[in-house]
């Protein structure tokens, strides 16, 4: 098992709240955890 650290470096703006980056980080976390990795 490896350790994976996911960074969401998005800076939300009025016209771009960062929903896509948040969704991608959540999906990546779920995928890695399902494969048995430790995710932060």
C-alpha positions in Angstrom: 0.0 0.0 0.0 1.3 3.4 -0.9 0.5 6.8 0.5 -1.0 9.4 -1.9 -1.4 13.1 -1.1 -3.9 15.0 -3.3 -3.7 18.8 -3.5 -6.5 20.9 -4.7 -4.7 24.1 -5.5 -7.6 25.9 -7.1 -8.3 29.4 -6.1 -12.1 30.1 -6.2 -13.3 33.2 -8.0 -16.7 34.7 -8.2 -17.1 33.4 -11.8 -15.3 30.1 -11.2 -16.0 28.6 -7.7 -13.8 25.5 -8.3 -16.4 22.8 -8.4 -14.6 20.9 -11.1 -11.4 20.7 -9.2 -13.2 19.6 -6.0 -15.1 16.9 -7.9 -11.9 15.6 -9.6 -10.1 15.5 -6.2 -13.0 13.6 -4.6 -13.1 11.1 -7.5 -9.4 10.5 -7.4 -9.5 9.9 -3.6 -12.3 7.4 -4.0 -10.5 5.6 -6.8 -7.2 5.3 -4.9 -8.9 4.2 -1.7 -10.8 1.5 -3.6 -7.4 0.2 -4.8 -6.1 0.1 -1.2 -4.0 3.2 -1.1 -3.8 5.6 1.9 -5.1 9.0 0.7 -4.9 12.4 2.3 
